[in-house]
Amino acid sequence: MDEKYLIDGLRNNNKVVFDFVFTYYYSSLCAYARRWVIDEDTAEDLVQDFFVHLWIEGHRLEITSSLKSYLFASIRNRSINYLKHNQVKK
């Protein structure tokens, strides 16, 4: 699918587009998150939480790079925030 179509679809809460992006990127985003947080369940939670956020706040989506870069950067940032938060708790 065309990247502009995907981004516009995410902005407009297009369920077909959202499902496609989720299905296409979910496993690779989980693998990427696992590189940061190690724990598989935590990695999956971070990715799932991100997709919930994307669905709810998709209308605010501002992507200045590629969709793939945006998704991976978002997961990296969420993983880092998770690690920082857990470090403070200890």
C-alpha positions as CSV (number, residue, x, y, z in Angstrom):
1,M,0.0,0.0,0.0
2,D,1.0,3.6,-0.6
3,E,2.6,5.2,2.4
4,K,0.6,8.4,2.1
5,Y,-2.6,6.3,2.0
6,L,-1.5,4.5,5.1
7,I,-0.7,7.7,7.0
8,D,-4.0,9.4,5.9
9,G,-5.9,6.2,6.9
10,L,-4.3,6.3,10.3
11,R,-5.2,9.9,10.7
12,N,-8.8,9.2,9.7
13,N,-9.2,6.0,11.9
14,N,-9.6,3.8,8.9
15,K,-9.9,0.4,10.5
16,V,-8.7,-1.5,7.4
17,V,-5.5,0.6,7.3
18,F,-5.0,0.3,11.0
19,D,-5.4,-3.5,10.9
20,F,-2.9,-3.6,8.0
21,V,-0.3,-1.5,9.7
22,F,-0.8,-3.5,13.0
23,T,-0.5,-6.9,11.2
24,Y,2.4,-5.8,9.1
25,Y,4.6,-4.2,11.8
26,Y,3.5,-5.8,15.1
27,S,6.0,-8.6,15.2
28,S,9.0,-6.6,14.1
29,L,8.1,-3.8,16.5
30,C,7.9,-6.3,19.4
31,A,11.3,-7.7,18.4
32,Y,12.7,-4.2,18.4
33,A,11.2,-3.4,21.8
34,R,12.7,-6.6,23.2
35,R,16.1,-5.3,22.3
36,W,15.5,-2.4,24.7
37,V,13.5,-4.0,27.5
38,I,14.5,-7.6,27.2
39,D,11.3,-9.0,28.7
40,E,9.0,-10.3,25.9
41,D,5.7,-9.6,27.8
42,T,6.8,-6.0,28.5
43,A,7.9,-5.5,24.9
44,E,4.5,-6.7,23.7
45,D,2.7,-4.5,26.2
46,L,4.6,-1.5,25.0
47,V,3.8,-2.2,21.4
48,Q,0.1,-2.8,22.1
49,D,-0.1,0.3,24.2
50,F,1.4,2.3,21.3
51,F,-1.2,0.9,18.9
52,V,-4.0,1.8,21.2
53,H,-2.6,5.3,21.5
54,L,-2.2,5.4,17.7
55,W,-5.9,4.5,17.3
56,I,-7.1,7.0,19.8
57,E,-4.8,9.9,18.8
58,G,-4.3,9.1,15.1
59,H,-6.0,12.3,14.1
60,R,-3.0,14.2,15.6
61,L,-0.5,12.1,13.6
62,E,2.5,14.2,12.4
63,I,5.0,12.1,10.4
64,T,7.9,14.0,8.9
65,S,9.8,10.8,7.9
66,S,8.6,7.5,6.7
67,L,5.8,5.6,8.5
68,K,8.2,2.8,9.4
69,S,10.7,5.3,10.9
70,Y,7.9,6.9,12.9
71,L,6.7,3.5,14.3
72,F,10.2,2.3,15.3
73,A,11.1,5.7,16.8
74,S,7.9,5.7,18.8
75,I,8.6,2.2,20.1
76,R,12.2,3.2,20.9
77,N,11.0,6.3,22.9
78,R,8.4,4.2,24.7
79,S,11.0,1.6,25.6
80,I,13.4,4.3,26.9
81,N,10.6,5.9,28.9
82,Y,9.7,2.5,30.4
83,L,13.3,1.9,31.4
84,K,13.7,5.3,33.0
85,H,10.4,4.9,34.9
86,N,11.5,1.5,36.2
87,Q,14.9,2.8,37.2
88,V,13.3,5.5,39.3
89,K,11.1,2.9,41.0
90,K,14.0,0.8,42.2
